[in-house]
């Protein structure tokens, strides 16, 4: 058993590693990497969409923990009920350091702010959230999404191939439109979601599962790929000449692999804010109505200025993450 006698310990809330999502996997991989780097031990974890009060191991570990981390990823906007449950629970823990990290703050109820003010540190992943919180006298720090905080080395010896990848979306109807776009254009369909059971990756079961998820009859579609893990997904993106996606982390991982992309607008401004913070062309965000007419020719390559800004942003993401977890260590 690992000796943790010299380590500080924390409990993580909203661990998304079980969401079968490459972006979530990358974020949680980063959180665990940086905690280990700072010699902070994960005492227990609350998995996303699970009831905290039913996790007896977590409840038993609270008194032993030196502090608590809330992973804000995909949760703290539009007054989401699951976000409120986490805030309410962590509000009771504020006698010890509580940190809110890796989230946006958009369209949330006013009363949530009083709980956030009690936290030892607030780290948001876009500058607009930082400005919003500052307008309510809450100091926060900007740190880009943690999916960008692990170094990724592009293999420049491998030329990009002449194919585009089309991803999926959180929204059911948008998934169907994106998959139809891939089918009619002969493109490779690679959702950001995956499955972890080998039996479901091949043959009829795979098609049936995929068809249900994509709102398609399984025999309608065959040119799709389900990478086993985030590293395989990054490799697919790094070889593609372009990427059309409906997911925020589809954009993040395109930024990481320097793959030109177009992204559909979502119910929050998170993609627009990411693009604004980097300083690249805002026309990479397209409206829902554009799916019907868009093609691979519409994915314009990064120019030299965009590539320079992307590389600077990725480099800054590592530095910000280092500072973030150093701050957590110093406060415990």
DORODREN-741288 format. One record per residue: residue in three letters; x, y, z of N, C-alpha, C in turn. Coordinates in steps of 0.05 Angstrom, whole numbers, plus 32768, in hexadecimal, padded with zeros to 4 digits. Example, Ala and Ser with C-alpha at 12.3 -4.5 7.8 and 13.67 -1.06 7.14 Angstrom:
Ala81087F8E809C80F67FA6809C81087FBE809C;Ser81017FD3808E81117FEB808F81028001809D;
end
This chain:
Unk80117FE88000800080008000801180198000;Unk800A802D7FF1801980457FEF801A80548009;Unk8033805D80128036806C802A802E80898025;Unk801980928033800E80AD802E801280BE8047;Unk802380B5805A802780C38073803180DF806F;Unk804180E48059804C80FE8054803C810E8040;Unk8026810380378015811080227FFE811F802F;Unk7FF7813580227FDD814280287FC88131801A;Unk7FAF813280237F9A812280177F8281328010;Unk7F74812B7FFA7F5C81397FF27F4781257FE9;Unk7F2F812F7FE77F1881207FDB7F1081307FC3;Unk7F0B81217FAD7F02812E7F947EE4812A7F90;Unk7ED781407F8A7EBA813F7F837EB781437F65;Unk7EA481347F597E9E81357F3C7EB5812A7F2C;Unk7EBE81127F347ED281037F247EC480F87F0B;Unk7ECD81017EF47EBF80F97EDB7ECC80E27ECC;Unk7EDE80D47ED97EEE80C07ECB7EDE80A87EC2;Unk7EC680A47ECD7EB5808E7EC57EA180957EB0;Unk7EA480AC7EA37E9080B67E917E9480AC7E74;Unk7EA7809A7E707EAD808F7E557EB080A67E40;Unk7EBF80BA7E487EC280D27E377EE080D97E37;Unk7EEB80DC7E207F0880E17E1E7F1180FB7E2B;Unk7F0081107E297F0681297E367F0781267E54;Unk7EF381187E5F7EF181147E7C7F0981037E85;Unk7F1080EF7E767F2780DE7E7D7F4180EF7E7E;Unk7F4481017E6A7F5C81127E697F5D81257E81;Unk7F4681317E887F4481437E9F7F4C81357EB9;Unk7F40811D7EBE7F45810F7ED77F6281047ED7;Unk7F6C80FD7EC07F8880F47EBF7F9A810C7EC7;Unk7F9381247EBE7FA3813B7EC57FA181427EE3;Unk7F8981417EEE7F8581467F0B7F9681337F1B;Unk7F95811A7F147FA481067F247FC281097F20;Unk7FCA81107F087FE781167F037FF1812D7F14;Unk7FE281437F147FEC815A7F227FEA81567F41;Unk7FD681487F4A7FD581427F677FED81317F70;Unk7FF3811D7F60800A810C7F668024811C7F65;Unk8025812E7F51803D813F7F4E804281507F66;Unk802C81597F73802E816A7F8B802D815A7FA5;Unk802E813F7FA3802D812D7FBA801381317FCA;Unk7FFD81337FBC7FE381347FC87FD4811A7FC2;Unk7FCC810C7FD77FC080F27FD47FA180F47FD1;Unk7F9680E57FBE7F7980E57FBB7F6D80D07FCF;Unk7F6180DA7FE37F5680C97FF97F3D80BA7FF0;Unk7F2C80C97FE27F1380BD7FD87F0880CE7FC1;Unk7EF680C47FB27EEB80D37F9B7ECD80CF7F99;Unk7EBF80E47F907EA380E37F8A7EA080E47F6C;Unk7E9480CF7F617E9180CD7F447E7980DD7F3B;Unk7E7C80EA7F247E6780FB7F187E4D80EB7F15;Unk7E3780F87F1B7E1C80ED7F197E1680D87F2E;Unk7E2780D57F427E2180C37F587E1A80D37F71;Unk7E0980C87F827E0080D67F9A7E1680D67FAF;Unk7E1E80ED7FB87E3380EF7FCC7E2C80E07FE6;Unk7E1380E47FEE7E0A80D880087E0A80BA8008;Unk7E0B80AD7FF17E0B80907FEF7E2780857FEE;Unk7E3B80967FEE7E57808E7FED7E62808D8009;Unk7E5F807780177E66807580337E8480788037;Unk7E94806D80247EB1807080267EBA808D8026;Unk7EAD809D80157EB380B980147EAB80C7802E;Unk7E9380C180377E8980CE80507E9C80C78067;Unk7EA680AF80687EB780A7807E7ED380B4807C;Unk7EDA80BD80637EF580C8805F7EF680E68063;Unk7EDF80F380677EDF811180687EF0811C807E;Unk7EEE811080967EFD811B80AD7F1B811880A9;Unk7F238104809A7F4080FE80967F4C81108080;Unk7F3B811A806E7F45812A80577F5081458060;Unk7F65814E80527F70816980587F61817E8048;Unk7F53817680327F45818980227F34817B800D;Unk7F27818C7FFD7F1381817FE97F1681907FCF;Unk7F1381817FB97F14818D7F9E7EFA81877F8F;Unk7EEE819B7F847ED681987F737EE0819B7F56;Unk7EDD81877F467EE281897F297EC981947F1C;Unk7ECB81AD7F137EB381BB7F097EAC81B37EEC;Unk7EBB81A27EE17EB8819A7EC47E9B81927EBD;Unk7E9081A07EA97E7781997E9D7E5F819B7EB0;Unk7E6181A97EC67E4C81A87EDB7E4281C37EE4;Unk7E5381D67EE87E4B81EF7EF67E4282057EE3;Unk7E2C82007ED67E1F82147EC57E01820F7EC4;Unk7DF282247EBF7DD582227EBC7DC782167ED4;Unk7DD3821A7EEC7DC682117F047DC281F37F06;Unk7DD481E37EFB7DD181C67EFA7DCC81BA7F16;Unk7DB981A87F187DB1819D7F327DC9818D7F3E;Unk7DD8817E7F2E7DEE816F7F387E0481817F43;Unk7E0781987F377E1B81AC7F417E1281B67F5D;Unk7DF881BC7F5F7DED81C67F797DF181B27F8F;Unk7DEE81987F897DF281837F9E7E0F81847FA8;Unk7E2181877F957E3E81877F9D7E4481A07FAE;Unk7E3A81B77FA57E3E81D07FB47E3281CE7FD0;Unk7E1A81C47FD27E0D81C27FEC7E1D81B07FFF;Unk7E27819A7FF47E36818780057E518194800E;Unk7E5F81A07FFA7E7981AB80007E7881C58011;Unk7E6081D180117E5C81E880237E6081E18040;Unk7E5A81C880467E5C81BE80627E7981B78069;Unk7E8B81B780557EA681AF805A7EBA81C6805B;Unk7EAF81DF80597EC181F680557ED281FD806D;Unk7ED181EE80837EE481F280987EFF81E98090;Unk7F0081D8807B7F1981CF806F7F1A81DB8052;Unk7F3281DD80477F3481E9802C7F2481DA8017;Unk7F1381E880087F0481DE7FF27F0C81EE7FD9;Unk7F1181DF7FC37F1A81EC7FAA7F0781E57F94;Unk7EFF81F97F857EEF81F57F6D7F0281F97F55;Unk7F0481E47F447F1781E67F2E7F0A81DD7F14;Unk7F1681E67EFE7F1081DB7EE37EF281DD7EDB;Unk7EE681F37EE27ECA81F77EDA7EC582127ECD;Unk7EAE82147EC17EA4822F7EB97E9082377ECE;Unk7E8982517ECE7E74825B7EE07E61826C7ECF;Unk7E4A82607EC77E39826E7EB47E1C82687EBB;Unk7E0C827E7EBD7DEF827B7EC27DE7826B7EDA;Unk7DF682707EF07DF082617F097DE082737F1C;Unk7DD182677F2F7DC182777F427DD382887F54;Unk7DC8829F7F5B7DD782B27F6B7DDF82A67F86;Unk7DCD82967F927DD3828B7FAC7DEB82787FAD;Unk7DF3826E7F967E0A825C7F957E24826B7F9C;Unk7E2482857F977E3C82957F9A7E4582967FB8;Unk7E3282967FCA7E3982977FE77E49827E7FEF;Unk7E4382677FE27E51824E7FE87E6D824F7FDC;Unk7E6E82597FC47E88825B7FB57E9C826D7FC4;Unk7E9182827FD17EA282957FDF7EB182887FF7;Unk7EA6827280017EB3826480187ECA82538010;Unk7ECD824E7FF67EE2823B7FED7EFD82497FEE;Unk7F1282387FF37F2D82437FF57F38824C7FDA;Unk7F30823F7FC57F3A82477FAA7F2682407F95;Unk7F2482527F817F12824E7F6A7F2282527F50;Unk7F23823D7F407F32823D7F277F2082377F10;Unk7F1A824A7EFF7F0882477EE97F1782447ECE;Unk7F0B82377EBA7F1982307EA27F1582447E8B;Unk7F07825B7E917F05826F7E7C7F04828B7E89;Unk7F0D829F7E7A7F0F82BA7E867EF482C77E8B;Unk7EDF82BF7E7C7EC582CA7E817EBA82C27E9C;Unk7EBE82A97EA47EB682A07EBE7EC482B07ED4;Unk7EDE82B57ED07EEE82C47EE37EE282E07EE6;Unk7EDA82ED7ECF7ECE83087ED07EB383077EDE;Unk7EA382F27ED87E8982F07EE57E8B82EE7F03;Unk7E9E82DE7F0D7EA182DA7F297EAC82F47F36;Unk7EBE83017F287ECA831A7F337EB4832F7F36;Unk7EA0832F7F247E8A83427F267E79833D7F3F;Unk7E7D83267F4B7E6F831F7F647E83831E7F7C;Unk7E99832B7F787EAE832D7F8D7EBA83127F95;Unk7EBC83007F827EC882E67F877EE282E57F76;Unk7EF882E37F847F1282E17F757F1582C47F6B;Unk7F1C82C17F527F2282A77F477F3A82A97F35;Unk7F4482927F2C7F5C82907F1B7F5482827F02;Unk7F60828C7EEC7F5B827F7ED27F70826A7ECD;Unk7F6682527EC87F78823B7EC07F6A822C7EAA;Unk7F76822A7E927F69821C7E7C7F6182007E83;Unk7F4E81F57E757F4481DA7E7A7F5B81C77E7F;Unk7F5881B67E937F6E81A47E9B7F74818F7E87;Unk7F63818B7E737F6981787E5E7F8181817E4E;Unk7F88819B7E507F9E81A77E427FB881A97E53;Unk7FB6819F7E6C7FCC81A47E7F7FE0818D7E80;Unk7FDD81797E707FF181647E6E7FFF81677E53;Unk801981657E53802881697E3B802181547E26;Unk801E815D7E0D8018814B7DF7802B81527DE0;Unk803B813F7DD8804F81447DC38044813A7DA8;Unk8040814C7D96803881457D7B804F81387D6C;Unk804881237D5D805D81167D4D805D81247D32;Unk807081367D2E807181467D16807B81367CFE;Unk8084811E7D03808E810D7CEE807781007CDE;Unk805F81007CEB804880F47CDE803781097CD1;Unk803381077CB78023811B7CA9800581167CAE;Unk7FF6812C7CB07FDA812A7CB37FCE811D7C9A;Unk7FBB810B7C9F7FAE80FD7C897F96810D7C7F;Unk7F8E81077C667F7981167C597F5E810B7C61;Unk7F57810D7C7B7F3D81067C847F3581177C9B;Unk7F1B811A7C9F7F1181297CB67F0381177CC9;Unk7F04811F7CE27EF681107CF87EDD81207CFF;Unk7EC781137D027EAF81207D0C7EA781147D26;Unk7EA381257D3A7E9E811C7D557E80811D7D5C;Unk7E7A811B7D767E5E81197D7E7E5781327D8E;Unk7E4181317D9D7E3781477DAC7E28813C7DC5;Unk7E25814D7DD87E1581467DF07DF881437DE8;Unk7DEF81537DD57DD381547DCD7DCC813D7DB9;Unk7DB681307DBE7DAE81187DAF7DAA811E7D92;Unk7D9A81337D8C7D9481397D707DAE81427D61;Unk7DBF81507D6F7DD881597D627DEA81427D5B;Unk7DEA812E7D6C7DFA81157D677DF181097D4C;Unk7DD781087D487DCC80FB7D307DD5810B7D17;Unk7DD381267D197DDB81377D037DF981347CFC;Unk7E0981337D117E2681307D0D7E2D81157D01;Unk7E2081007D0A7E2680E67CFF7E1C80E47CE2;Unk7E0680F17CDC7DFC80F17CC07E1081017CAF;Unk7E1B81177CBA7E2E81267CAB7E4781157CA4;Unk7E5081057CB77E6680F37CB27E5F80DE7C9D;Unk7E4880D37CA07E4080BE7C8D7E3D80C87C71;Unk7E3180DF7C6D7E2D80EA7C527E4780F47C45;Unk7E5B80FB7C567E7481067C4C7E8A80F17C4C;Unk7E8380D87C547E9780C37C557EAD80C97C69;Unk7EA780D77C7E7EBB80DF7C937EBB80CA7CA9;Unk7ED180CB7CB87ED380B97CCF7EC480C57CE7;Unk7EB280B57CF37EA480BF7D0A7EB180B47D23;Unk7EBB80C67D347ECA80BF7D4C7EBE80CF7D64;Unk7EAB80C47D727EA080D27D897EB480D67D9F;Unk7EB080EB7DAF7EC180EF7DC77EBA80DB7DDC;Unk7EA380D07DDB7E9B80BB7DEE7EA680A07DE4;Unk7EA8808D7DF67EB180727DEE7EA3805E7E00;Unk7EA980447DFC7EA0802F7E0E7EB8801F7E17;Unk7EB780147E2F7ECE80067E3A7ECC7FE87E3A;Unk7EB77FDE7E2D7EB37FC17E2C7EBA7FB77E0F;Unk7ECE7FA57E0D7ED77F9C7DF37EC17F907DE2;Unk7EAE7F827DF07E987F747DE27E877F887DD3;Unk7E867FA17DDD7E757FB57DD07E837FC57DBB;Unk7E9D7FC07DB67EAC7FD07DA37EAB7FC57D87;Unk7EA27FAC7D847EA27F9F7D697E887F917D63;Unk7E827F8E7D4A7E6B7F7E7D427E517F8C7D47;Unk7E3C7F7B7D477E217F867D497E1B7F957D63;Unk7E267F8B7D797E227F987D937E2D7FB57D92;Unk7E447FB87D867E507FD27D847E3E7FE47D73;Unk7E357FDA7D5C7E237FEA7D4B7E097FF27D59;Unk7DFE7FDE7D687DE57FE47D767DE97FF97D8B;Unk7DFE7FF77D9A7E04800A7DAF7E0980267DA3;Unk7E1A80267D8E7E20803F7D817E08804C7D75;Unk7DF7803B7D687DDF80467D5C7DCC80527D70;Unk7DC980457D877DB880507D9C7DC3806A7DA6;Unk7DDD806B7DAB7DEA80847DB57DE7809B7DA1;Unk7DEA80947D877DEA80A97D737DCE80AE7D67;Unk7DB980A07D727D9E80A47D687D9C809B7D4B;Unk7DA980847D447DA9807A7D297DA3805C7D2A;Unk7D9880527D147D9680357D117DB1802A7D0A;Unk7DBA80157D197DD7800D7D177DE080067CFB;Unk7DCE7FFB7CEA7DD77FF37CCF7DDB800B7CBC;Unk7DD480247CC67DD7803B7CB57DF380467CB5;Unk7E03803D7CC77E1D804A7CCB7E3380377CD1;Unk7E4980387CC47E5F80257CC97E7A80337CCD;Unk7E7E804B7CC17E9980577CC17E9D80677CDB;Unk7E9F80587CF17EA480667D0B7EBA80577D1A;Unk7EC580657D2E7EDB805B7D3D7ED680627D5B;Unk7EDC804F7D6C7EDA80547D897EF6804F7D95;Unk7F0780637D977F21805F7DA37F1F80557DBF;Unk7F3180437DC77F3080377DE27F34804B7DF8;Unk7F46805F7DF37F4D80717E087F54808C7DFD;Unk7F5A809F7E0E7F5E80BB7E057F7780BD7DF4;Unk7F8C80AD7DFA7FA480AE7DE97F9F80A57DCD;Unk7F8F80907DC97F8780887DAE7F77809D7DA0;Unk7F6580AA7DAF7F5580C07DA47F6680D77D9B;Unk7F7A80DE7DAB7F8C80F47DA47F9C80ED7D8B;Unk7FA380D47D887FB280CB7D717FA180CE7D57;Unk7F8780C77D597F7580CA7D437F7380E77D3B;Unk7F6F80F97D4E7F6D81157D497F8781207D3D;Unk7F9E81177D477FB781227D3E7FBE811C7D21;Unk7FB181077D177FB580FF7CFB7FA1810B7CE8;Unk7F8B81157CF37F75811F7CE27F7B813B7CD8;Unk7F7081427CC17F73815D7CB57F5F81707CC1;Unk7F4A81667CCE7F3681787CDA7F2381697CEC;Unk7F1481787CFC7F02816C7D107EE9817D7D12;Unk7ED281717D107EB9817F7D157EAC81717D2E;Unk7EA681817D427E9D81767D5B7E8781867D68;Unk7E78817A7D7A7E6481887D897E6B81897DA7;Unk7E8481837DAD7E8C81817DCA7EA381937DD0;Unk7EA1819F7DE87EB781B07DF27ED181A27DF3;Unk7ED2818A7DFE7EEB817C7DFF7EF581727DE4;Unk7EE3816F7DD17EEB816A7DB67EFC81817DAC;Unk7EF581997DB47F0581B17DAC7F1F81B17DBB;Unk7F1E81AC7DD67F3681AD7DE67F4B81997DDB;Unk7F4381817DD47F56816D7DCB7F5F81737DAE;Unk7F4E81817D9E7F57818B7D847F6C81A07D88;Unk7F6981B17D9C7F7D81C67DA27F9781B97DAA;Unk7F9581A47DBA7FAD81967DC37FBC81897DAC;Unk7FAE817E7D987FBB81717D827FBE81837D69;Unk7FB7819D7D6D7FB981B17D587FAA81A87D3E;Unk7F92819D7D437F8181947D2D7F6C81A97D27;Unk7F6C81B47D0F7F5781C87D087F3B81BD7D0D;Unk7F2981CE7D177F0F81C47D207EF981D87D1A;Unk7EE181CE7D1A7EC981DE7D1C7EB881D27D33;Unk7EAB81E37D427E9B81D97D597E8081E67D59;Unk7E6C81D67D5F7E5081E07D617E4D81EF7D7B;Unk7E3D82037D7A7E3682127D937E2881FF7DA7;Unk7E2D82057DC07E1F81F57DD57E0D82077DE6;Unk7E0281FC7DFB7DEF820C7E0B7DFE821F7E1E;Unk7E18821D7E1F7E2882317E2E7E3C823D7E1A;Unk7E4A82517E237E5D825F7E127E7A82547E15;Unk7E7C823B7E207E9782317E277EA9822E7E0F;Unk7E9F82267DF87EB082237DE17EB9823E7DD7;Unk7EA682517DD57EAD826C7DCC7EC182797DDF;Unk7EBF82747DF97ED282807E0C7EED82737E09;Unk7EEE82597E057F08824C7E007F1682587DE8;Unk7F08825B7DD27F1382667DBA7F1C82837DBE;Unk7F0C82927DCD7F1282AE7DD27F2B82B07DE4;Unk7F2D829F7DF87F45829F7E0A7F5E82987DFB;Unk7F5C82867DE77F74827F7DD77F7A82957DC4;Unk7F6582A17DB87F6982B77DA57F6882AE7D88;Unk7F5A82987D837F59828E7D677F3E82957D5B;Unk7F3B828F7D417F2482987D317F09828F7D3E;Unk7EF782A17D457EDE829A7D517ECB828C7D3E;Unk7ED1828D7D247EC082807D107EC282627D11;Unk7ED382587D227ED5823B7D267EBD82307D35;Unk7EAE82417D417E9482397D4E7E7E823F7D3A;Unk7E6E822A7D357E59822C7D217E3D82277D2E;Unk7E2982317D217E0E822D7D2B7E0382117D24;Unk7DEE820A7D327DE181F07D2F7DD881EC7D12;Unk7DCE82017D067DC281FF7CEB7DD881F97CD6;Unk7DF181FD7CDC7E0681F97CC97E0C81DC7CC3;Unk7E0381CA7CD57E0A81AD7CD27E0081A27CB7;Unk7DE981AD7CAE7DDD81A27C967DEE81A77C7D;Unk7DFD81BC7C7D7E0B81C47C657E2A81C47C67;Unk7E3481BF7C7E7E5181C17C827E5F81A97C76;Unk7E7881AD7C6E7E8881967C637EA5819A7C6C;Unk7EB681867C657ED281887C6D7EE081A07C62;Unk7ED681AB7C4C7EE381C27C407EE081DB7C51;Unk7ECC81DA7C647EC881F17C757EDA81F27C8D;Unk7EE981DC7C927EFC81DC7CA87F1681E97C9F;Unk7F1A82027CA67F3182117C9C7F49820B7CAF;Unk7F6182087CA47F7882027CB47F8082197CC7;Unk7F8F82137CDC7F9A82287CED7FAF82387CDE;Unk7FAE82527CE07FC382617CD47FDA82637CE9;Unk7FF1826F7CE18008826F7CF28003827E7D0C;Unk7FF382937D0B7FEE82A27D247FDD82917D37;Unk7FC982837D2C7FB982727D3E7FCA825C7D4A;Unk7FDB824F7D3B7FEC823A7D457FFE82457D5C;Unk8009825D7D58801A82687D6D800A826D7D87;Unk7FF182777D847FE0827C7D9B7FD882627DA9;Unk7FD2824D7D997FCB82337DA47FE282287DB4;Unk7FFA822A7DAA8012821F7DB88017822E7DD1;Unk801482487DD0801782587DE9800282517DFE;Unk7FEA824D7DF57FD482477E077FD9822C7E14;Unk7FE182187E047FE681FD7E0F7FFD81FE7E23;Unk8012820E7E1D802882107E2F801F821E7E49;Unk800F82327E47800582407E5E7FF3822E7E6F;Unk7FE4821C7E627FD282097E717FE281F87E85;Unk7FFA81EF7E7C800B81DF7E8E801481F07EA6;Unk801D82097EA18026821A7EB7801082217ECA;Unk7FF882267EBF7FE1822D7ED17FD982157EE2;Unk7FDA81FD7ED77FD381E57EE67FE781E07EFD;Unk800081E57EF6801581E27F0B801081F57F22;Unk8009820E7F1B800482227F307FEB821B7F3F;Unk7FD682117F317FBD82097F3E7FC281F47F54;Unk7FD081DF7F4D7FD381C97F617FE881D07F76;Unk7FFB81E27F6F800D81EC7F847FFD81FC7F98;Unk7FEA820C7F8F7FD9821C7FA17FC982097FB4;Unk7FBF81F47FA97FB081E07FB97FC281D47FCE;Unk7FDA81CC7FC67FED81BF7FD97FF381D37FF0;Unk7FF981EC7FE9800082007FFD7FEA82068011;Unk7FD1820280087FBA820880197FB281F2802B;Unk7FBB81D980257FB381C280357FC281C08050;
end
